[in-house]
Amino acid sequence: MRRQEPHAAVAEGQPLIAVLARERQALDRANARQGRTVKFYDDVSARYGARP
C-alpha cells in the first residue's frame, strides 16, 4: 500500500518548536518506509534480474 505521511497538525498557540519536532518525526517515518521499499526492490532485482 502506498501511504503518504501526513504533516504534523498545528494547533493555535502551540510552540513552533513542538510542531517542528513532530514534523521531523513524520519525515523520519516516511524516510524509513522509503528505505525499506528500496531495500526490498533491490533484493528482488538482485534475485530475479533488473527490468529491461
C-alpha positions as YAML, in Angstrom:
chain: A
units: angstrom
residues:
- id: 1
  name: MET
  ca: [0.00, 0.00, 0.00]
- id: 2
  name: ARG
  ca: [1.36, 3.42, -0.90]
- id: 3
  name: ARG
  ca: [0.75, 5.61, 2.06]
- id: 4
  name: GLN
  ca: [1.71, 9.22, 2.46]
- id: 5
  name: GLU
  ca: [2.80, 10.54, 5.81]
- id: 6
  name: PRO
  ca: [0.56, 13.44, 6.88]
- id: 7
  name: HIS
  ca: [2.03, 16.72, 8.05]
- id: 8
  name: ALA
  ca: [2.01, 17.43, 11.76]
- id: 9
  name: ALA
  ca: [-1.14, 19.16, 12.90]
- id: 10
  name: VAL
  ca: [-0.74, 22.77, 14.00]
- id: 11
  name: ALA
  ca: [-2.85, 23.96, 16.91]
- id: 12
  name: GLU
  ca: [-3.20, 27.64, 17.67]
- id: 13
  name: GLY
  ca: [-0.94, 28.76, 20.49]
- id: 14
  name: GLN
  ca: [1.30, 25.71, 20.23]
- id: 15
  name: PRO
  ca: [5.06, 26.34, 20.32]
- id: 16
  name: LEU
  ca: [6.55, 26.15, 16.85]
- id: 17
  name: ILE
  ca: [9.43, 24.01, 18.09]
- id: 18
  name: ALA
  ca: [6.92, 21.30, 19.06]
- id: 19
  name: VAL
  ca: [5.37, 21.40, 15.59]
- id: 20
  name: LEU
  ca: [8.83, 21.21, 14.02]
- id: 21
  name: ALA
  ca: [9.73, 18.21, 16.20]
- id: 22
  name: ARG
  ca: [6.58, 16.32, 15.16]
- id: 23
  name: GLU
  ca: [7.15, 17.23, 11.51]
- id: 24
  name: ARG
  ca: [10.68, 15.82, 11.71]
- id: 25
  name: GLN
  ca: [9.34, 12.61, 13.28]
- id: 26
  name: ALA
  ca: [6.90, 12.28, 10.39]
- id: 27
  name: LEU
  ca: [9.74, 12.80, 7.92]
- id: 28
  name: ASP
  ca: [11.83, 10.15, 9.69]
- id: 29
  name: ARG
  ca: [8.93, 7.65, 9.41]
- id: 30
  name: ALA
  ca: [8.48, 8.44, 5.71]
- id: 31
  name: ASN
  ca: [12.20, 8.08, 5.02]
- id: 32
  name: ALA
  ca: [12.35, 4.77, 6.90]
- id: 33
  name: ARG
  ca: [9.37, 3.45, 4.91]
- id: 34
  name: GLN
  ca: [11.01, 4.51, 1.65]
- id: 35
  name: GLY
  ca: [14.27, 2.89, 2.71]
- id: 36
  name: ARG
  ca: [12.51, -0.43, 3.37]
- id: 37
  name: THR
  ca: [10.82, -0.24, -0.03]
- id: 38
  name: VAL
  ca: [14.10, 0.47, -1.82]
- id: 39
  name: LYS
  ca: [15.82, -2.37, 0.01]
- id: 40
  name: PHE
  ca: [13.01, -4.76, -0.97]
- id: 41
  name: TYR
  ca: [13.17, -3.70, -4.63]
- id: 42
  name: ASP
  ca: [16.96, -4.01, -4.67]
- id: 43
  name: ASP
  ca: [16.68, -7.51, -3.22]
- id: 44
  name: VAL
  ca: [14.08, -8.53, -5.83]
- id: 45
  name: SER
  ca: [16.23, -7.07, -8.63]
- id: 46
  name: ALA
  ca: [19.31, -8.91, -7.38]
- id: 47
  name: ARG
  ca: [17.45, -12.23, -7.19]
- id: 48
  name: TYR
  ca: [15.46, -12.07, -10.41]
- id: 49
  name: GLY
  ca: [17.26, -9.51, -12.53]
- id: 50
  name: ALA
  ca: [16.52, -5.90, -13.28]
- id: 51
  name: ARG
  ca: [13.64, -4.89, -15.52]
- id: 52
  name: PRO
  ca: [14.61, -4.23, -19.13]
...
